[in-house]
Amino acid sequence: MLVGVALLAGIFLMPIWQITLSAPQYPEPIGMNIWINKIVDMNPYDLKNINLMNHYVGMADIPERIPEMDYYSKVIYGMIGLGLFFAFFGKSFLHLTWLLLMVIIGMFGVYDFWYWEYTYGHNLDPHAAIKFLDEAGNLLTYQPPLIGEATILNFVATSWPHVGAYVLMASMTLVTLSYLKARKGH
């Protein structure tokens, strides 16, 4: 369990998610890397360029940090501390408790990410300079996919886990193996 919990700290060292936008006017895709505690350009000035484009269709700016990121960091630090404390006792039910808490936290994190994307793509300024309407005359929305690829006007938006997400999965896998081993020992 100790190694799995320690590995969890790795998500502070690398992005956990990446969203990219590809379009004919951009020779290289632009995008953002989402870390547990910040949002950064995939390439220099990408976030600024995305915000400039989005302004014209009425989308809010993407900040370099959202309030939830402060909480996420504290929750992960707390889970690392709790995991180290639980590892000291070596009891299988404590391993399982930690895993279940991580699953609940992970599910909440995915929901929060989806909700952030939904809100960002649907709460448009009705006074935007450019408005695109669907066939029914409704204002188009610009929600990137939670995971995968979607076409939004002339952009192809992709949203995929990044290295940090795989580190998180590896951490949980190691703790799962530790739980199974501890369970067999009792």
C-alpha positions in Angstrom: 0.0 0.0 0.0 2.8 2.3 0.8 4.2 2.4 -2.7 0.7 3.0 -4.2 0.0 5.8 -1.9 3.4 7.4 -2.4 2.8 7.1 -6.2 -0.3 9.3 -5.8 2.0 12.3 -5.1 3.1 12.0 -8.7 -0.1 13.7 -10.0 1.3 17.0 -8.7 4.2 16.6 -11.1 2.4 16.1 -14.4 -0.9 17.0 -16.1 -3.9 14.7 -15.5 -5.9 15.7 -18.6 -5.5 17.3 -22.0 -8.0 19.1 -24.2 -6.9 20.0 -27.8 -8.5 21.9 -30.6 -7.6 21.3 -34.2 -8.8 23.4 -37.1 -7.6 24.3 -40.6 -6.4 27.7 -39.5 -4.0 26.2 -37.0 -1.1 24.2 -38.5 -0.5 22.7 -35.0 -3.4 21.9 -32.6 -3.8 24.2 -29.7 -4.9 23.1 -26.3 -4.5 23.0 -22.6 -3.0 20.6 -20.1 -5.0 20.3 -16.9 -3.0 19.6 -13.7 -4.5 18.8 -10.3 -3.8 22.4 -9.3 -3.6 24.5 -12.5 -4.5 24.8 -16.2 -1.5 25.5 -18.6 -0.9 26.0 -22.3 -0.2 23.0 -24.4 2.0 25.3 -26.5 2.9 28.9 -25.7 -0.1 31.3 -25.7 -2.7 28.5 -26.4 -4.9 29.5 -23.5 -4.8 33.1 -24.5 -5.7 32.2 -28.1 -8.5 29.9 -27.0 -9.9 32.7 -24.7 -9.7 35.2 -27.6 -11.6 32.9 -29.9 -14.2 31.9 -27.3 -14.8 35.6 -26.4 -16.4 36.2 -29.8 -18.9 33.4 -29.4 -19.8 34.4 -25.8 -17.9 31.8 -23.8 -16.2 32.8 -20.5 -12.4 32.9 -20.2 -10.7 29.8 -19.1 -8.7 30.8 -16.1 -5.3 29.3 -15.2 -6.8 28.2 -12.0 -10.3 27.4 -10.8 -11.4 27.4 -7.1 -11.9 23.6 -7.1 -8.2 23.0 -7.8 -7.4 24.3 -4.3 -9.7 21.7 -2.9 -8.4 18.9 -5.1 -4.9 19.5 -4.0 -5.9 19.4 -0.3 -8.0 16.3 -0.8 -5.1 14.5 -2.5 -2.7 15.5 0.2 -5.2 14.3 2.7 -5.6 11.0 0.9 -1.8 10.6 0.8 -1.6 11.2 4.6 -4.6 8.9 5.3 -3.1 6.2 3.1 0.3 6.4 4.8 -1.5 6.2 8.2 -3.5 3.2 7.0 -0.4 1.5 5.6 1.2 1.6 9.0 -1.5 -0.7 10.3 -1.5 -3.1 7.3 -5.2 -4.1 7.8 -7.1 -5.1 4.6 -10.3 -3.2 5.6 -8.2 0.0 5.8 -6.8 -0.6 2.3 -10.4 -1.1 1.1 -11.6 2.0 2.9 -8.9 4.1 1.2 -9.7 2.6 -2.2 -13.5 3.3 -1.8 -12.7 6.8 -0.7 -10.5 7.3 -3.8 -13.3 5.9 -6.1 -15.8 8.3 -4.6 -13.4 11.2 -4.9 -12.6 10.1 -8.5 -16.3 9.9 -9.4 -16.9 13.3 -8.0 -13.8 14.7 -9.8 -15.1 13.3 -13.2 -18.6 14.7 -12.5 -17.1 18.1 -11.6 -15.0 18.2 -14.7 -18.0 17.3 -16.9 -20.1 20.0 -15.1 -17.3 22.5 -15.6 -17.2 21.7 -19.4 -21.0 21.8 -19.6 -21.3 25.1 -17.8 -18.4 26.6 -19.8 -19.9 25.4 -23.1 -23.6 26.3 -22.4 -23.6 29.5 -20.4 -23.0 31.8 -23.3 -23.2 35.6 -23.4 -26.4 36.4 -25.3 -24.7 39.7 -26.5 -21.7 37.9 -28.1 -20.3 39.3 -31.3 -20.8 36.1 -33.2 -23.8 33.8 -32.7 -24.2 30.4 -34.4 -27.6 28.8 -34.5 -28.7 25.2 -35.0 -31.4 24.0 -37.4 -34.1 24.8 -34.9 -32.8 28.4 -34.4 -31.3 27.7 -31.0 -27.9 29.1 -30.0 -25.2 26.5 -30.5 -23.3 25.3 -27.5 -19.6 24.5 -27.4 -19.1 21.8 -24.8 -15.9 19.8 -25.4 -16.3 16.0 -24.9 -15.7 14.6 -21.5 -13.5 11.9 -23.1 -12.9 11.4 -26.8 -13.4 13.6 -29.8 -16.2 15.9 -31.0 -16.6 18.4 -33.9 -17.5 21.9 -32.8 -18.0 24.1 -35.9 -14.7 23.8 -37.8 -12.8 22.6 -34.7 -12.1 19.0 -33.7 -12.0 19.0 -29.9 -10.4 16.1 -28.2 -10.3 15.4 -24.5 -8.1 12.6 -23.1 -6.5 11.5 -19.9 -2.8 12.6 -19.6 0.1 11.0 -17.8 -1.1 12.1 -14.4 -4.3 10.2 -14.8 -2.4 7.0 -15.6 -0.2 7.6 -12.5 -3.4 7.9 -10.5 -4.7 4.6 -12.0 -1.4 2.9 -11.2 -1.5 4.1 -7.6 -5.0 2.7 -7.2 -4.0 -0.6 -8.9 -1.1 -1.0 -6.5 -3.3 -0.4 -3.5 -5.8 -2.9 -4.9 -3.1 -5.5 -5.1 -2.0 -4.6 -1.6 -5.5 -5.0 -0.4 -5.8 -8.5 -2.1 -2.5 -9.5 -0.6 -3.5 -8.3 2.9 -6.8 -10.0 2.6 -5.2 -13.3 1.8 -2.9 -13.0 4.8 -5.9 -12.9 7.2 
